[in-house]
Amino acid sequence: MGKTQRQLHLNLFIMNVGHHEAAWRYKGTEPERITDLKHYQRLAQTAEAAKFDSVFLADGLAINKHVKHGAFVGLEPFTLLSALAAVTEHIGLIGTVSTTYNEPFHVARKFASLDHISNGRAGWNIVTSGSIHEAHNFNRDTHPEHAKRYERAKEFLDVTTALWDSWQDDALIIDRDSGVFADPQKVGPISHNGEHFQVRGPLNIPRPPQGYPVLVQAGSSDDGKEFAAQYAEAIFTAQQTLVEAQQFYGDVKGRLLRYGRTPDQLLILPGICPIIGVTESEAKEKEQEINELTVPEYGLNQLSNMLGVDLYTYPLDGPLPELPKLEDINGNKSRFQLVVDLAEREQLTIRQLLHRLAGGRGHRTYAGTATQIADQLEEWFVSDGADGFNVMPPYLPGGLDEFAESVIPELQRRGLFRTEYEGNTLRGNLGLQRPNHPVIPAATAAAISQ
């Protein structure tokens, strides 16, 4: 494949000891360290040395009921990312925060703090939450309906961005002689009064160095795609084939115009779970070895939640039973459709489907040599299937080390990936513009200062 002047972006998706559901049982991982700061600092520093754009932490607000077999628990994102900011200089720090079970003022303040602490490296992965178990932890008996969650999310974003803008960039005066710390005409309330939120403001921290943290979104339903087209600057998405990726890419990029945006203002980053071997056969053996460590009881719980059907009563070596319609799913609609399409396209049994999903939960898993993996990434990148990738090592730290030592140098040799950071902020490295502060009419500014 030929080279291209355009370069791809790589995000490291950190999932404690790896993305594969059996990673905690795999050789070389240390599940006892999932709350050890030094473990995460080492991962972030390895990713920065490899010139990744960012590290990303997923988050949920409830524990999987099958904690007996699953190690998907971990530290709270703001706390951990602030600690990682102290031991890194260039790499972006993206955290997942729900708009359903938080308040805008809290979130705006915490992200502004993270952006200041890191000198402009914060990013927000915006989710609406997809689990009834989360509702039960926040004083609710039911989980809000899918469309309602996105309605709330839109207003949530309007409020948080207004709060970041409640300080103008040059509001701080800090004149010791005159005793003036800040210009009161450049700090003012937002006076938001909407359907979901009433927030006066202003924020009690100056505007973030990036203006706003980079806004990332991870939903691929129709509501999710429309939300991304309006607000997001990067999308973490899941597709299994190049054709699916191209369709998603064209669909989302095509929605930007109605919001006055251009295609380069939104980066599309599909997930890839790479299993790397010196030879293809070695990589396939690794894949089989880690798949054989899975516990079906755990995978069945995840798959049942994805599909809205209790699969425990069905034979593992038989096909999926009749499933609900897409419109009846109140969780992750796009992931439901992806799994259904995968099972139908490859005629998978339930057991085979469990293995296919064990590494990436619907994100693409690919086992091969570093060259083969680089070929796959390049093909999707140059064929309008991706602007880069959300790299999901199946086991950590080994899977990251292998990617950094073999795949990244191959991408660099092809001119597809940076050898040095281009900017001083996450926006700068992603090629995204810093949002300007909206112009405040003089009369409004005068009224604010009263």
C-alpha positions in Angstrom: 0.0 0.0 0.0 1.2 3.5 -0.7 2.1 6.2 1.7 -0.1 9.2 2.5 0.6 12.6 3.8 -2.3 12.3 6.2 -1.3 10.6 9.4 -3.5 8.5 11.7 -4.2 9.1 15.3 -3.8 6.4 18.0 -5.5 6.3 21.4 -4.6 3.8 24.1 -7.7 2.4 25.7 -6.5 1.3 29.2 -8.6 -1.5 30.8 -6.8 -2.4 34.0 -4.9 -5.6 33.0 -6.3 -5.9 29.5 -9.4 -5.9 27.4 -9.8 -9.6 27.0 -12.3 -10.9 29.7 -9.7 -13.6 30.7 -6.7 -11.2 30.8 -6.5 -11.4 34.5 -5.8 -15.2 34.2 -3.3 -14.8 31.3 0.4 -15.2 31.9 2.3 -12.0 32.5 -0.6 -9.9 33.9 -0.9 -8.8 37.5 -4.6 -8.5 38.5 -3.6 -7.7 42.1 -2.3 -4.3 40.7 -5.6 -3.1 39.3 -5.7 -0.3 42.0 -1.9 0.3 41.9 -1.1 3.7 40.6 2.4 2.7 39.5 0.9 0.1 37.1 -1.1 2.9 35.3 1.8 5.3 35.3 4.0 2.8 33.6 1.3 2.2 30.9 0.9 6.0 30.3 4.6 6.5 30.1 5.0 3.6 27.7 2.2 5.1 25.5 3.8 8.5 25.6 7.2 7.2 24.6 5.4 5.5 21.6 3.8 8.9 20.7 0.2 7.9 21.2 -2.2 10.8 21.1 -3.9 9.9 24.3 -4.8 7.4 26.9 -8.5 6.7 27.6 -10.3 5.3 30.7 -13.7 3.8 30.4 -16.0 4.0 33.4 -19.3 2.6 34.6 -21.3 3.5 37.7 -22.2 -0.1 38.7 -20.4 -3.4 39.1 -21.0 -6.4 36.9 -23.0 -8.9 38.9 -20.6 -11.6 37.9 -17.6 -10.2 39.7 -16.8 -13.8 40.6 -15.3 -14.3 37.2 -14.5 -10.8 35.9 -11.8 -8.3 36.7 -13.4 -5.2 35.1 -13.3 -3.0 38.1 -10.9 0.0 38.6 -10.1 3.4 39.7 -12.3 6.5 39.2 -11.1 8.4 36.1 -10.6 12.0 37.4 -8.6 10.8 40.3 -6.4 8.5 38.2 -5.9 10.9 35.2 -4.8 13.7 37.6 -2.2 11.4 38.9 -1.1 10.4 35.4 -0.8 14.1 34.4 1.9 14.5 37.0 4.2 11.8 35.4 3.6 12.7 31.7 4.1 15.8 29.5 2.5 15.3 26.1 -0.1 12.5 26.0 -3.8 13.3 26.2 -5.9 12.2 29.2 -9.4 11.2 28.3 -12.0 10.1 30.9 -15.5 8.7 30.6 -18.2 10.6 32.5 -21.9 10.0 32.2 -24.4 12.8 31.5 -27.2 10.7 33.0 -25.9 10.3 36.6 -23.9 13.6 37.1 -24.6 17.3 37.2 -23.1 19.7 34.7 -21.4 22.0 37.3 -19.5 19.1 38.9 -18.3 17.8 35.5 -17.4 21.2 34.1 -15.4 22.0 37.2 -13.6 18.7 37.3 -12.6 18.7 33.6 -11.5 22.4 33.8 -9.3 21.3 36.8 -7.9 18.3 34.9 -7.1 20.5 31.9 -5.3 23.1 34.1 -3.4 20.3 36.0 -2.2 18.7 32.7 -1.6 22.0 30.8 -4.2 21.3 28.2 -4.4 17.6 27.8 -7.9 16.7 29.0 -10.6 15.0 27.0 -14.1 13.9 27.9 -15.7 10.7 26.7 -19.4 11.6 26.9 -21.7 8.7 27.6 -25.4 8.5 28.6 -25.0 5.2 30.5 -26.7 2.0 29.4 -27.4 -0.1 32.4 -30.3 -0.4 34.8 -27.7 -1.3 37.5 -26.4 2.3 37.3 -29.9 3.6 37.8 -30.2 1.6 41.0 -27.1 3.3 42.4 -28.6 6.8 41.9 -32.0 6.7 43.6 -33.9 5.4 40.6 -35.9 2.3 40.0 -35.8 2.5 36.2 -33.2 3.6 33.6 -34.3 6.6 31.5 -35.4 5.8 28.0 -32.7 5.9 25.2 -33.9 9.1 23.4 -34.5 10.8 26.7 -31.0 10.2 27.8 -29.7 11.9 24.7 -32.1 14.8 25.2 -30.5 15.3 28.6 -27.0 14.9 27.2 -27.5 17.7 24.7 -28.7 20.1 27.4 -25.8 18.8 29.7 -23.3 19.8 27.0 -24.9 23.2 26.5 -24.5 23.9 30.2 -21.0 22.6 30.6 -19.7 24.5 27.6 -21.4 27.7 28.8 -19.8 27.2 32.2 -16.3 26.9 30.6 -17.1 30.1 28.7 -18.3 31.8 31.9 -14.7 33.1 32.2 -13.2 34.9 29.3 -9.6 33.9 28.4 -8.2 37.2 29.6 -10.3 37.6 32.8 -7.4 37.2 35.2 -5.7 40.6 35.8 -3.6 39.8 38.9 -2.5 43.3 39.4 -0.9 43.4 42.9 -0.5 47.2 43.0 -4.2 48.0 42.2 -5.5 45.0 44.1 -7.4 43.7 41.0 -7.3 40.0 40.7 -9.9 39.5 37.9 -12.0 41.7 35.6 -15.6 41.3 36.8 -16.9 42.2 33.3 -15.2 39.0 32.0 -16.6 36.6 34.6 -20.3 36.1 34.7 -23.3 33.8 35.3 -24.7 31.7 32.5 -28.3 31.8 34.0 -29.3 28.6 32.3 -33.0 27.6 32.8 -33.9 24.5 30.8 -35.9 21.3 30.9 -33.3 19.3 32.9 -31.1 21.9 34.5 -31.2 25.2 36.2 -27.6 26.5 36.6 -26.7 30.1 37.4 -22.8 29.9 37.3 -20.2 31.2 36.7 -17.7 28.4 37.2 -15.3 28.8 40.1 -12.2 28.1 38.0 -10.8 30.0 35.0 -11.5 28.9 31.4 -9.5 25.7 30.6 -6.3 26.0 28.6 -7.9 24.2 25.6 -11.0 26.3 25.9 -12.9 23.1 26.2 -11.5 19.6 26.9 -11.6 17.6 23.7 -15.1 16.2 23.4 -15.3 12.5 22.6 -18.4 10.4 22.1 -18.8 6.6 22.1 -22.4 5.9 21.0 -23.1 4.7 17.4 -26.9 4.5 17.5 -28.8 7.0 15.3 -29.2 9.2 18.3 -25.5 8.8 19.1 -24.4 9.7 15.6 -26.5 12.8 15.5 -25.2 13.8 18.9 -21.6 13.3 17.7 -22.2 15.3 14.6 -23.4 18.2 16.7 -20.9 18.1 19.6 -18.2 15.5 19.3 -14.6 16.0 18.1 -13.7 12.3 18.2 -15.8 9.1 18.2 -14.8 5.8 19.7 -16.7 3.3 17.6 -17.0 -0.4 16.9 -17.1 -2.0 13.5 -16.2 -5.5 12.4 -15.6 -5.0 8.7 -14.1 -2.4 6.4 -17.5 -2.0 4.6 -19.3 -1.3 7.9 -16.5 1.1 8.9 -16.8 3.0 5.6 -20.6 3.2 5.9 -20.3 4.6 9.5 -17.6 7.0 8.5 -19.5 8.4 5.5 -22.8 8.6 7.5 -21.3 10.6 10.5 -19.1 12.8 8.4 -22.1 13.6 6.2 -24.1 14.8 9.1 -21.6 17.5 10.1 -22.7 20.1 7.4 -26.1 20.7 9.0 -24.3 21.9 12.1 -21.9 24.1 10.2 -19.0 21.8 10.7 -16.4 20.3 8.3 -15.2 16.7 8.1 -11.8 17.5 9.7 -13.5 18.7 12.9 -14.5 15.1 13.8 -12.1 12.2 14.1 -13.5 8.6 13.8 -11.5 6.1 15.8 -12.7 2.4 15.6 -11.6 0.0 18.3 -9.0 -2.6 17.5 -7.9 -5.4 19.9 -4.6 -6.6 18.4 -3.1 -10.0 19.3 0.5 -9.9 18.0 2.8 -12.7 17.2 6.2 -13.1 15.5 4.3 -15.3 13.0 0.7 -15.5 12.2 0.4 -19.0 13.6 1.9 -17.8 16.9 -0.6 -15.0 17.1 -3.5 -17.4 16.4 -2.1 -19.7 19.1 -2.1 -16.8 21.6 -5.7 -16.0 20.7 -6.8 -19.6 21.3 -4.8 -19.8 24.5 -6.4 -16.8 26.1 -9.9 -17.7 24.7 -9.6 -21.0 26.5 -9.2 -19.2 29.8 -12.7 -17.6 29.5 -15.5 -18.7 31.8 -18.7 -19.0 29.8 -20.8 -18.0 32.8 -19.2 -14.5 32.7 -19.4 -14.1 29.0 -23.0 -15.2 28.9 -23.9 -12.4 31.4 -22.3 -9.8 29.1 -23.9 -11.2 26.0 -27.3 -11.5 27.6 -27.1 -7.8 28.6 -26.1 -6.8 25.1 -28.9 -8.7 23.5 -31.7 -8.3 26.0 -32.2 -12.0 26.4 -31.3 -14.4 29.1 -29.0 -16.9 27.3 -28.2 -19.2 30.2 -30.9 -21.7 29.3 -29.7 -22.1 25.7 -27.1 -24.6 24.6 -23.6 -23.1 24.1 -23.0 -24.9 20.9 -26.4 -23.9 19.4 -27.4 -20.7 17.6 -28.8 -17.6 19.2 -32.5 -17.7 20.1 -35.1 -15.3 18.7 -34.0 -11.8 19.8 -35.9 -8.5 20.6 -36.3 -5.9 17.9 -33.8 -3.0 17.9 -36.4 -0.5 18.9 -37.1 -2.5 22.1 -33.5 -2.2 23.3 -33.0 0.5 25.9 -29.3 -0.2 26.4 -26.6 0.1 23.8 -28.5 -0.1 20.5 -25.5 0.0 18.2 -23.7 -2.8 20.0 -26.8 -4.9 19.9 -27.0 -4.5 16.1 -23.3 -5.2 15.7 -23.5 -8.5 17.6 -26.6 -9.6 15.8 -25.0 -8.9 12.4 -21.7 -10.7 13.4 -23.6 -13.8 14.5 -25.7 -13.9 11.4 -22.9 -13.1 8.9 -20.6 -15.9 10.3 -23.3 -18.3 11.5 -21.8 -18.4 14.9 -22.9 -20.6 17.8 -23.3 -18.9 21.2 -19.9 -20.3 22.3 -18.2 -19.1 19.2 -19.8 -15.7 19.6 -18.6 -15.5 23.2 -15.0 -16.1 22.0 -15.3 -13.5 19.3 -16.5 -10.9 21.8 -14.1 -11.9 24.7 -11.3 -9.6 23.5 -13.1 -6.4 22.5 -16.8 -6.7 23.5 -17.8 -6.1 19.9 -14.7 -4.2 18.8 -12.7 -5.9 16.2 -10.1 -8.5 17.4 -7.3 -9.3 14.9 -4.5 -11.8 15.5 -1.5 -11.5 13.3 2.1 -10.3 12.9 3.0 -6.6 13.4 3.2 -6.2 9.6 -0.3 -7.7 9.1 -1.8 -5.5 11.8 -0.2 -2.4 10.3 -1.6 -3.5 6.9 -5.1 -3.7 8.4 -4.8 -0.3 10.1 -3.5 1.3 6.9 -6.2 -0.3 4.7 -9.0 1.1 6.9 -7.2 4.5 7.2 -6.6 5.1 3.5 -10.0 3.7 2.5 -12.1 6.2 4.5 -12.9 3.8 7.2 -11.1 5.6 10.0 -9.0 8.6 11.0 -7.1 6.5 13.5 -7.8 3.8 16.1 -8.7 3.2 19.7 -6.1 0.5 20.5 -7.3 -2.1 23.0 -4.5 -4.4 24.1 -6.0 -7.8 25.1 -3.6 -8.1 28.1 -1.5 -5.5 29.9 1.3 -4.5 30.0 2.5 -7.1 27.5 0.0 -6.2 24.7 1.0 -2.5 24.9 4.7 -3.3 24.9 4.3 -5.5 21.8 2.3 -2.9 19.9 4.7 -0.1 20.9 7.8 -2.1 19.9 6.6 -3.6 16.7 3.4 -2.1 15.2 4.2 1.6 15.8 7.7 1.5 14.2 6.1 -0.2 11.2 3.5 2.6 10.9 6.2 5.2 11.3 8.3 3.6 8.5 5.2 3.9 6.2 4.9 7.6 7.1 1.5 6.9 8.7 2.3 7.9 12.3 4.2 10.7 14.0 7.8 10.3 15.3 7.4 13.4 17.5 4.5 15.2 19.1 3.3 18.2 17.0 1.6 20.3 19.6 1.6 21.2 23.3 -2.0 20.2 23.9 -4.3 17.3 23.1 -6.1 19.5 20.6 -2.8 20.5 19.0 -1.8 16.8 18.6 -5.2 15.9 17.2 -5.2 18.8 14.7 -8.3 20.3 16.4 -9.0 24.0 16.8 -9.3 25.6 20.2 -12.8 27.0 20.5 -12.9 30.7 20.7 -14.7 32.4 23.5 -18.1 33.7 22.3 -18.3 37.4 21.9 -20.3 39.0 24.8 -22.2 42.2 23.8 -21.1 45.3 25.6 -24.5 45.8 27.2 -24.5 42.2 28.6 -21.0 42.6 29.9 -21.9 45.8 31.7 -25.0 44.2 33.2 -22.9 41.2 34.4 -20.4 43.5 36.2 -23.1 45.2 38.2 
